Amino acid sequence: MDSEKNESARRGGITVETEHIFPIIKKWLYSEKEIFLREIVSNACDAITKLRRLSSLGEVSGIDEDAFRVDVTLDEDEGTLTVTDNGIGMSEDELTRYICQIALSGALDFINKYEGTENGDTSGIIGHFGLGFYSSFMVSDTVDVITKSYTDAEAVKWTCGEDGEYEITKPEEDVGRGTSVVMHISEDEGEFLSAYKIRSILEKYCSFMPTPIYFTSVKEQKEAEEHKKEHDHEHDDGCECDHDHEHDEEPKPINDVHPLWQKNPSECTDEEYKDFYRRVSGDYREPLFWIHIAADYPLNFKGILYFPRLGNEYESLEGQVKLYYNQVFVADNIKEVIPEYLLMLRGVLDCPELPLNVSRSYLQNNTYVAKISQHIVKKVADKLTGMFNNDREAYETLWDDIKTFVEYGCIRDRKFYDKVKGAVLLPLTDGGHKTPDEYLEAAKEKHEGKVYYATDKTAQAQYIASYNAEGIEVALLDTIIDTQFISTLENDKNCKFFRVDADVADALKAEGGDAETDSGVEELFRRVSGNDKLKVTFSRLKDAGVPAVITEGEESRRMQDMMKLYGMGGDMPHEIALTVNADSELIKTISADPTSEVSEKIARHIWHLSMLTRGAMSPDELREFLSESYDILGYVK
């Protein structure tokens, strides 16, 4: 630098106890260092937004708004990363005011609170007092700011080291309107001199910022130019290659300045929604459907939420709702904004009234956040009930894919259940669907207040067939969350759910219902079952071909299922009972002489057949069953 510039340089120190603040900035400002680039690029976009605003108010003229842009330039050889905008710029006075004075209220309290807290909760740092620009020092040992105001003020250059000491000079070269932030990357932060790394950060945080952002790697650019020279030379030597460099594509911004959520829903096509889903989720399966939210006063937030097509019930636990602030990425899946049971959804929310950097405690206690959450719940509920009411046939085809969302939400949030309960469906084993109210209305004549369901169509096929033969519909609840959801419906509908192997419905019984107990047969079945406390009852069943049915107490089985689900130790005894069909010819045969060898063989076989029917036979029992089956076949002459 020449002597004139040295003499005119103004020097100073950042007006905070810098020996404390700069180490804290480097270590604690953000939980992830890469956020520094989001902050600097976001500031550049803000500078353009401010100038655009002044232009719209007529306070400045001659601005070509189509030329607004932010350039991010990585010079690997020089070790610098530069962010340049052509926005409002700063005068020397503004630079001093905005950059050199960070001693805002609470700064020293901040230092006292966080200095030396190796494992403390650093989330409270975020948003304390406008330290966004200073995030550049997280990865830099020196930062230059070269800026020229949109007014007639002279351009100015500010250089500051990691010790907080700065100097202000005039730039050596002509500078156009706007600001460049030149970050000299520290030796131990070399990962931020990787073009791949910088590009991935920009794609993550800046994909939808409102100003075109262009990324250039000086190294990649040089390599491309060398490649072009070699190609041109080969072409001049007679190469018949048909590449035409005169038609090379113009550089494209890395971001979409008009994301779909900013558009009016009526202007968006289904294909645009599907393309946007693929971009934000990385899921190339088509979404089931989506909700475009455009909340106005008093909430003011926008977004698009998608119901994804799930491969299985567990995949749904991984959602992907991205939170934005004025098109700037903030975070994934913040449960204070998105209710936990809706985190399974995918998409974006843009909440411009949220601070860009917010602590968890802020979110938990902010009424705006609470109202956003409530509004999202309402919009999801409205979408579901609207689909049910307007096109039930299409809704039923989607039910298997969305029931995990709906049932989990109903279990976790009674208000959500109250909003959507009219659109809840029970899948039936015959492939149809009914709402709980429709099922209970149809059940009034034969099994009022009872819902019969199966959890395994194959293992419980015989039970299902018996119920269907008597005109009793069986619901199919074959996932873990289905069986948890039962309790919610029972409490609301004042009904009782019974698995098909938990109860012998009155409708399955012939006239006369219960039969007299045959103590000899009762004792025989206890003996062959190996359970001297087995509960044995006698009934007259309409299907005389079924000699006996095993049932298991609904409540004890549910408790057993719950203990397994939560990995609780210990086994509860199963309340298994045997209902013997007094009208069965086989039962009449063994009743004539319950102590004979043949009666015992028949009774044991009936017992094992009953166990097999409910899919509850152990390997040893299955081997025994096969052996006795072969033995019985020996009686055939």
C-alpha positions in Angstrom: 0.0 0.0 0.0 1.4 3.4 -0.9 2.4 6.0 1.8 -0.5 8.2 1.0 -3.0 5.5 1.7 -1.1 4.5 4.9 -1.3 8.0 6.2 -5.0 8.3 5.5 -5.8 4.9 7.0 -7.9 5.1 10.2 -7.3 2.4 12.7 -9.3 1.2 15.7 -10.5 -1.8 17.7 -13.9 -3.4 17.8 -15.8 -1.8 20.7 -16.1 -4.9 22.8 -13.5 -6.5 25.0 -12.1 -8.3 21.9 -9.7 -10.6 23.7 -13.0 -12.2 25.0 -15.4 -11.8 22.1 -13.4 -13.1 19.2 -12.5 -16.4 20.7 -16.1 -16.8 21.6 -17.3 -16.0 18.1 -14.9 -18.6 16.7 -16.0 -21.3 19.0 -19.6 -20.7 20.0 -21.5 -18.4 17.6 -23.2 -21.3 15.8 -23.4 -24.9 16.4 -22.4 -25.6 12.8 -19.6 -23.6 11.3 -21.0 -23.8 7.7 -23.8 -21.4 8.7 -21.3 -18.6 8.3 -21.9 -18.7 4.6 -25.6 -18.5 5.0 -25.2 -15.4 7.1 -22.9 -13.6 4.7 -25.0 -14.5 1.6 -28.2 -13.6 3.5 -26.7 -10.2 4.3 -25.8 -9.7 0.7 -29.4 -10.4 -0.4 -30.7 -8.0 2.3 -28.5 -5.3 0.9 -30.1 -5.8 -2.5 -33.6 -5.9 -1.0 -33.0 -2.6 0.7 -31.9 -0.9 -2.6 -34.8 -2.4 -4.4 -37.1 -0.9 -1.7 -35.6 2.5 -2.1 -36.0 2.3 -5.9 -39.7 1.3 -5.5 -40.2 4.4 -3.2 -38.6 6.7 -5.8 -35.7 7.6 -3.5 -33.2 6.4 -6.0 -33.3 6.2 -9.8 -31.5 4.5 -12.6 -31.3 1.1 -11.0 -31.5 -1.9 -13.3 -33.2 -4.4 -11.0 -32.7 -7.2 -13.5 -29.0 -6.9 -12.9 -29.2 -7.6 -9.1 -27.0 -10.6 -8.2 -24.8 -12.1 -5.5 -21.5 -13.7 -6.5 -19.7 -16.2 -4.4 -16.2 -16.7 -5.6 -13.7 -19.3 -4.2 -10.1 -18.7 -5.0 -8.3 -21.9 -3.8 -4.8 -20.6 -4.6 -5.3 -17.3 -2.7 -7.1 -19.0 0.1 -10.1 -16.7 -0.1 -13.9 -16.9 -0.3 -15.6 -13.8 -1.4 -19.3 -12.8 -1.4 -20.1 -9.8 -3.5 -23.5 -8.0 -4.0 -24.5 -5.0 -6.0 -26.9 -3.7 -3.4 -27.2 -0.6 -1.2 -23.5 -0.5 -0.1 -22.2 1.5 2.8 -20.5 4.8 3.4 -17.6 5.1 5.9 -19.9 6.3 8.6 -22.3 3.4 8.0 -19.4 1.0 8.0 -18.2 2.3 11.3 -21.7 2.1 12.8 -22.7 -1.3 11.5 -19.5 -3.2 11.5 -17.1 -1.7 14.1 -19.5 -1.4 17.0 -20.9 -4.7 18.2 -21.1 -3.7 21.8 -24.9 -3.9 21.8 -26.8 -4.4 25.0 -26.2 -7.8 26.6 -22.9 -8.4 24.8 -20.8 -8.6 28.0 -23.5 -10.7 29.7 -23.2 -13.0 26.7 -19.4 -13.3 27.2 -19.7 -14.0 30.9 -22.3 -16.6 30.3 -20.6 -18.6 27.5 -16.9 -18.2 28.0 -15.4 -21.4 29.2 -18.6 -23.5 28.9 -17.3 -26.5 27.0 -20.6 -28.4 27.0 -23.1 -25.7 27.6 -26.3 -25.1 25.7 -25.1 -22.7 23.0 -28.5 -22.3 21.4 -29.1 -19.2 23.4 -26.2 -17.4 21.6 -28.1 -17.5 18.4 -29.9 -14.2 17.7 -28.6 -12.4 20.9 -27.3 -9.3 19.1 -26.9 -9.4 15.4 -23.6 -11.1 15.1 -24.3 -12.6 11.6 -21.5 -10.8 9.9 -19.0 -11.8 12.5 -19.7 -15.5 11.8 -17.1 -14.9 9.0 -14.4 -15.0 11.7 -15.4 -18.6 12.6 -13.4 -19.7 9.5 -11.2 -16.7 8.7 -8.1 -15.1 10.3 -8.7 -11.9 8.3 -11.8 -10.4 6.7 -11.9 -7.5 4.2 -15.1 -5.5 3.5 -14.9 -3.4 0.4 -18.0 -1.3 -0.1 -19.4 1.6 -2.0 -22.7 3.3 -1.1 -25.5 3.9 -3.6 -25.0 7.6 -2.7 -22.0 9.6 -3.9 -20.0 8.6 -0.9 -16.5 7.3 -1.6 -15.7 3.6 -1.6 -14.1 2.3 1.5 -12.1 -0.8 2.6 -12.2 -2.3 6.1 -9.7 -5.0 7.1 -9.9 -6.8 10.4 -7.8 -9.6 11.9 -9.0 -12.2 14.4 -7.6 -10.1 17.2 -10.3 -7.5 16.5 -8.0 -4.8 15.3 -9.1 -3.1 12.1 -8.1 -0.4 9.7 -10.1 1.6 7.2 -8.6 2.7 3.9 -9.5 3.5 0.4 -9.7 0.5 -2.0 -6.8 0.3 -4.5 -9.0 -0.4 -7.4 -12.2 1.1 -8.7 -15.2 -0.3 -6.9 -18.8 -0.4 -8.1 -21.9 0.0 -6.0 -22.4 -2.7 -3.4 -20.3 -4.8 -1.0 -17.7 -7.5 -1.1 -16.8 -9.6 1.9 -13.4 -11.3 1.4 -12.7 -14.0 3.9 -9.1 -15.2 4.2 -9.7 -18.8 5.3 -7.7 -19.9 8.3 -5.2 -22.7 7.8 -7.1 -25.1 10.1 -10.4 -24.5 8.2 -9.1 -25.8 4.8 -12.3 -27.7 4.1 -13.9 -24.4 3.2 -11.5 -24.0 0.3 -13.2 -27.0 -1.4 -15.5 -26.1 -4.3 -17.6 -29.2 -3.5 -18.0 -28.1 0.1 -19.0 -24.5 -0.7 -21.4 -25.6 -3.4 -23.1 -28.1 -1.1 -23.5 -25.4 1.6 -25.0 -23.0 -0.9 -27.4 -25.6 -2.1 -28.4 -26.4 1.5 -29.0 -22.9 2.8 -29.4 -20.7 -0.2 -31.4 -22.7 -2.7 -34.4 -20.3 -2.5 -32.9 -17.0 -1.6 -34.7 -14.1 -3.3 -31.7 -12.8 -5.4 -29.8 -14.8 -8.1 -26.7 -16.3 -6.5 -23.8 -17.4 -8.8 -20.9 -19.6 -7.6 -17.5 -19.6 -9.2 -14.4 -21.6 -8.4 -11.4 -19.9 -9.8 -9.6 -23.2 -10.0 -12.4 -24.9 -11.9 -12.7 -21.9 -14.1 -9.0 -22.0 -15.0 -9.3 -25.7 -15.7 -12.3 -25.2 -18.0 -10.4 -22.4 -19.9 -7.4 -24.7 -20.4 -9.6 -27.4 -21.6 -11.3 -25.0 -24.1 -7.8 -23.9 -25.4 -6.8 -27.5 -25.9 -10.0 -28.2 -27.7 -9.7 -25.1 -29.9 -6.2 -26.0 -30.8 -7.2 -29.6 -31.8 -10.1 -28.1 -33.8 -7.8 -25.8 -35.7 -5.6 -28.8 -36.5 -8.5 -30.5 -38.3 -10.3 -32.2 -35.5 -13.8 -33.1 -36.7 -15.2 -32.8 -33.2 -18.7 -31.1 -33.4 -18.5 -29.2 -30.1 -19.4 -25.5 -30.6 -18.0 -23.3 -27.9 -19.7 -20.3 -29.3 -22.9 -21.8 -27.9 -21.7 -22.6 -24.4 -24.4 -22.1 -21.9 -24.5 -19.0 -19.8 -23.8 -19.5 -16.1 -26.9 -20.3 -14.1 -27.7 -19.2 -10.6 -27.6 -22.0 -8.0 -30.9 -20.8 -6.5 -34.6 -20.5 -7.5 -35.6 -16.9 -6.6 -39.3 -17.7 -7.1 -39.9 -20.9 -5.2 -43.2 -22.6 -5.6 -44.5 -21.8 -2.2 -44.4 -18.1 -3.0 -46.8 -18.5 -5.9 -50.5 -18.5 -5.8 -51.8 -22.1 -5.5 -54.1 -21.5 -8.5 -51.0 -20.8 -10.6 -49.2 -24.0 -9.8 -49.6 -27.2 -11.8 -49.6 -30.8 -10.5 -46.3 -31.4 -12.3 -44.7 -28.3 -10.7 -45.8 -29.6 -7.3 -44.3 -33.0 -8.0 -41.0 -31.6 -9.3 -40.7 -29.3 -6.3 -41.3 -32.3 -4.0 -38.5 -34.3 -5.7 -36.2 -31.3 -5.2 -36.8 -30.7 -1.6 -37.2 -34.3 -0.4 -34.9 -36.3 -2.7 -37.7 -38.8 -2.9 -38.4 -39.8 -6.5 -41.7 -41.6 -5.7 -44.7 -39.3 -6.3 -46.3 -37.8 -3.2 -49.8 -38.9 -2.3 -51.1 -35.3 -2.2 -50.1 -31.9 -0.8 -51.3 -28.9 1.0 -50.3 -25.4 -0.2 -50.5 -23.0 2.8 -50.7 -19.3 2.1 -51.7 -17.8 5.5 -52.2 -14.1 5.6 -53.0 -11.8 8.5 -52.5 -12.3 11.4 -50.1 -15.2 10.9 -48.3 -14.5 7.6 -46.5 -17.7 6.6 -46.4 -19.9 3.5 -45.4 -23.4 2.7 -46.2 -26.7 1.0 -46.6 -29.9 2.9 -46.5 -33.2 1.2 -47.9 -36.6 2.3 -45.1 -39.0 1.1 -45.7 -42.5 -0.2 -44.3 -44.7 2.5 -42.5 -48.1 2.0 -43.5 -49.3 5.4 -44.9 -48.0 8.7 -41.4 -47.4 10.2 -40.1 -45.2 7.3 -42.7 -42.6 8.2 -40.7 -41.7 11.3 -38.2 -39.8 9.2 -39.9 -36.7 7.9 -38.3 -33.7 6.2 -40.1 -30.4 6.7 -37.6 -27.6 6.1 -38.1 -24.3 7.9 -37.2 -21.1 6.0 -37.1 -17.4 7.0 -37.8 -15.2 4.0 -36.5 -17.9 1.7 -33.4 -18.5 3.8 -33.0 -22.1 5.2 -33.1 -22.3 9.0 -33.5 -25.9 10.1 -35.2 -29.3 9.5 -38.1 -30.5 11.5 -38.5 -28.1 14.4 -41.2 -29.7 16.5 -42.2 -26.4 18.1 -43.4 -25.3 14.6 -44.4 -28.6 13.2 -46.3 -30.8 15.7 -44.4 -34.0 16.4 -47.0 -36.3 14.8 -46.8 -34.3 11.6 -43.0 -34.3 11.3 -43.5 -37.4 9.1 -44.7 -35.0 6.4 -42.2 -33.5 3.9 -42.0 -30.0 2.4 -41.2 -26.5 3.4 -42.5 -23.7 5.6 -41.5 -20.1 5.3 -42.1 -18.0 8.4 -40.9 -14.5 7.8 -41.9 -13.3 11.3 -39.5 -15.7 13.0 -36.0 -14.4 13.7 -33.4 -16.1 11.4 -31.6 -17.5 14.4 -33.7 -18.6 17.3 -33.2 -20.5 20.5 -35.3 -23.4 21.5 -36.7 -21.6 24.5 -37.8 -18.8 22.2 -39.7 -21.2 20.1 -41.3 -22.9 23.0 -42.7 -19.6 24.4 -43.6 -17.7 21.3 -47.3 -17.3 20.6 -46.7 -16.8 16.8 -45.0 -20.2 16.7 -47.9 -21.8 18.6 -50.5 -20.3 16.2 -48.5 -21.5 13.2 -48.6 -25.0 14.7 -52.3 -24.8 15.3 -52.9 -23.5 11.8 -50.9 -26.4 10.2 -53.0 -28.9 12.2 -56.2 -27.3 11.0 -55.1 -27.2 7.3 -54.1 -30.9 7.4 -57.4 -31.9 9.0 -59.3 -29.8 6.5 -57.5 -31.5 3.6 -58.3 -34.9 4.9 -62.0 -34.3 5.6 -62.3 -32.4 2.2 -60.9 -35.4 0.3 -63.2 -37.8 2.2 -66.3 -35.7 1.6 -65.5 -34.8 -2.1 -64.0 -38.0 -3.5 -64.4 -40.8 -1.0 -63.5 -43.5 -3.6 -60.1 -41.9 -4.2 -59.6 -41.3 -0.5 -60.2 -45.0 0.2 -57.4 -45.9 -2.2 -55.0 -43.7 -0.3 -56.1 -44.8 3.2 -53.5 -47.6 3.6 -50.7 -45.0 2.8 -52.0 -42.2 5.1 -53.5 -44.1 8.1 -50.2 -44.1 9.9 -50.2 -40.3 9.9 -53.9 -40.0 10.8 -53.9 -42.6 13.6 -50.7 -41.4 15.2 -52.0 -37.8 15.1 -55.3 -38.9 16.7 -53.5 -40.7 19.5 -51.2 -37.8 20.2 -53.7 -34.9 19.9 -57.3 -35.1 20.9 -58.1 -31.8 19.0 -56.7 -33.3 15.8 -58.8 -36.4 16.3 -61.9 -34.3 16.8 -61.3 -32.5 13.5 -60.7 -35.7 11.4 -62.7 -38.4 13.2 -65.4 -38.3 10.5 -62.8 -39.2 7.9 -61.2 -42.1 9.8 -61.7 -45.4 8.1 -61.6 -49.1 9.1 -60.2 -51.3 6.4 -62.2 -54.5 6.1 -60.9 -58.0 5.4 -63.0 -58.1 2.2 -61.1 -55.1 0.8 -63.8 -52.5 1.6 -63.8 -49.6 4.0 -66.2 -48.2 6.6 -66.0 -45.4 9.1 -66.4 -46.6 12.7 -69.9 -45.0 12.8 -70.9 -46.9 9.6 -69.6 -50.2 11.0 -71.4 -49.7 14.4 -74.6 -48.8 12.7 -74.5 -52.0 10.6 -73.7 -54.0 13.7 -76.7 -53.0 15.7 -78.7 -56.1 14.9 -76.1 -58.8 15.5 -73.4 -57.4 17.7 -74.3 -53.9 18.9 -71.4 -51.9 20.3 -68.8 -54.5 19.3 -66.2 -54.2 16.5 -64.6 -57.5 15.4 -61.2 -57.2 13.9 -58.3 -59.4 12.6 -54.6 -58.6 12.8 -53.5 -61.4 10.4 -55.7 -62.4 7.5 -53.8 -65.7 6.9 -53.4 -66.9 10.5 -56.9 -65.9 11.5 -58.6 -67.0 8.2 -60.8 -69.6 9.8 -62.2 -67.2 12.4 -62.8 -64.5 9.7 -64.6 -67.1 7.5 -66.9 -68.0 10.5 -67.8 -64.4 11.1 -68.3 -63.6 7.4 -70.6 -66.6 7.0 -72.9 -65.0 9.6 -72.8 -61.6 7.9 -70.4 -60.1 10.4 -67.8 -57.8 8.8 -64.3 -58.0 10.2 -62.0 -55.0 10.3 -58.3 -55.5 9.4 -56.0 -53.8 11.9 -52.6 -55.3 11.0 -50.1 -52.7 12.2 -48.8 -51.8 15.6 -50.3 -48.4 15.5 -53.7 -49.8 14.5 -53.9 -51.7 17.7 -52.9 -48.7 19.7 -55.5 -46.6 18.0 -58.3 -48.9 19.1 -58.4 -47.4 22.6 -58.9 -43.9 21.1 -62.0 -45.1 19.1 -63.3 -47.1 22.1 -63.3 -44.1 24.3 -65.0 -41.8 21.8 -67.5 -44.2 20.3 -68.5 -46.0 23.5 -67.8 -49.4 21.9 -65.6 -52.4 22.4 -63.1 -53.9 19.9 -62.6 -57.7 20.0 -60.1 -59.6 17.9 -61.8 -62.5 16.1 -60.1 -65.0 18.4 -61.0 -63.1 21.6 -64.7 -63.7 21.7 -67.3 -66.1 20.3 -70.0 -63.7 19.0 -73.6 -64.5 19.9 -74.3 -64.4 16.1 -72.1 -67.5 15.7 -74.1 -69.5 18.2 -77.1 -71.6 17.2 -80.5 -71.3 19.0 -80.1 -72.3 22.6 -76.7 -70.7 22.7 -74.8 -72.2 25.6 -74.9 -75.9 26.3 -74.5 -78.0 29.4 -71.0 -78.7 30.6 -69.7 -82.2 30.1 -67.2 -82.7 32.9 -65.6 -85.7 31.2 -64.9 -83.8 28.0 -63.8 -80.8 30.0 -61.3 -82.8 31.9 -60.1 -84.5 28.7 -59.3 -81.2 27.0 -57.5 -80.0 30.1 -55.4 -83.1 30.0 -54.5 -83.1 26.3 -53.7 -79.3 26.4 -51.3 -79.8 29.3 -53.1 -77.0 31.2 -55.1 -78.2 34.2 -56.6 -74.7 34.6 -57.8 -74.3 31.1 -61.2 -72.6 30.9 -63.5 -74.9 28.9 -67.0 -73.7 28.0 -69.7 -75.5 25.9 -71.9 -73.8 23.2 -73.9 -74.7 20.2 -72.3 -73.2 17.1 -74.1 -72.7 13.8 -71.1 -74.2 12.0 -71.4 -77.8 13.1 -68.2 -78.6 11.3 -66.1 -76.7 13.8 -65.6 -78.9 16.9 -63.9 -76.2 19.1 -62.6 -72.7 19.1 -59.8 -71.2 21.1 -60.2 -67.7 22.4 -57.9 -65.4 24.2 -58.9 -62.6 26.5 -58.8 -59.2 24.7 -57.5 -57.2 27.6 -54.7 -59.6 28.6 -53.6 -60.0 25.0 -53.5 -56.2 24.6 -51.4 -55.8 27.7 -49.1 -58.5 26.5 -48.7 -56.7 23.1 -48.0 -53.4 24.9 -45.3 -55.0 27.1 -43.7 -56.4 24.0 -43.9 -53.1 22.2 -42.1 -51.2 25.0 -39.6 -54.0 25.7 -40.9 -54.6 29.2 -39.6 -57.7 30.9 -41.7 -60.6 32.1 -44.5 -62.6 30.5 -48.1 -62.2 31.5 -50.1 -65.5 31.4 -52.4 -65.7 28.4 -56.0 -66.0 29.3 -56.7 -68.8 26.7 -60.1 -70.5 26.8 -61.6 -73.3 24.7 -65.2 -73.1 23.5 -66.4 -76.6 22.7 -69.2 -77.0 20.1 -71.7 -79.4 21.6 -73.4 -79.9 18.2 -70.2 -81.2 16.6 -70.3 -84.9 15.7 -66.7 -85.3 16.8 -67.5 -83.9 20.2 -70.5 -86.2 20.5 -68.1 -89.1 19.7 -65.6 -88.4 22.4 -68.4 -87.4 24.8 -69.7 -91.0 24.6 -66.4 -92.3 26.1 -64.0 -89.5 27.1 -61.5 -91.9 28.8 -60.8 -94.1 25.7 -57.6 -94.0 23.8 -59.4 -93.0 20.6 -61.2 -90.1 22.3 -57.9 -88.8 23.7 -56.3 -88.9 20.2 -59.3 -87.1 18.7 -59.3 -84.5 21.5 -55.6 -83.9 21.2 -56.0 -83.4 17.5 -58.9 -81.0 17.9 -56.8 -79.0 20.4 -53.9 -78.8 18.0 -56.2 -77.9 15.1 -57.6 -75.1 17.2 -54.1 -73.9 18.0 -53.1 -74.1 14.3 -56.2 -72.1 13.3 -55.1 -69.1 15.4 -51.5 -69.4 14.3 -50.2 -70.0 17.8 -48.5 -73.4 17.5 -44.9 -73.8 18.6 -42.4 -75.9 16.6 -42.7 -78.7 19.1 -46.4 -78.6 19.0 -46.3 -78.6 15.2 -44.1 -81.7 15.1 -46.5 -83.4 17.6 -49.5 -82.4 15.5 -47.9 -83.9 12.3 -47.0 -87.1 14.1 -50.6 -87.6 15.4 -52.0 -86.7 12.0 -50.0 -89.5 10.4 -51.1 -91.8 13.2 -54.8 -90.9 12.6 -54.4 -91.6 8.9 -53.3 -95.1 9.9 -56.9 -95.7 10.9 -58.0 -95.4 7.3 -58.2 -98.9 5.8 
